[in-house]
Amino acid sequence: MITNPFNMRRPATGMATIGQVLEVMTFSLAKDVAEEHFLAAAEASNGALITLPGFLGRRLAKTPDGHWIDIAEWRDEPSAKAAAETFPKLSQAEVFCSMIDGDSVKMSHHYIVTAG
């Protein structure tokens, strides 16, 4: 379960996203997966993400040592957890998921406690 140790509330300005959840997944590509094919599959998998309740946005980054970080933002914890279960089963996500070394995957969920 995600905890919110700061027990922060949304400011009156409405600019912050307090209570929303970042899902952070780090991983390596599976053996012999070409980066350009992976990026095309990642783009295609966005079609699956936008169908999931609570989805707000996604960023994909590559570390200098060749690992990947996939960050998705969700409206709330239940949306994030449901998506983690559902996303790999969606047809638009199958190719993307097949290109990831499953043994390298690390996933975590984090409350956004402040934003600007």
Secondary structure, 3 states (H helix, E strand, C coil): CCCCCCCCCCCCCCCCCCCCEEEEEEECECCCCCHHHHHHHHHHHHHHHCCCCCEEEEEEEECCCCCEEEEEEECCHHHHHHHHHHHHHCHHHHHHHHCECHHHCEEEEEECCCCC
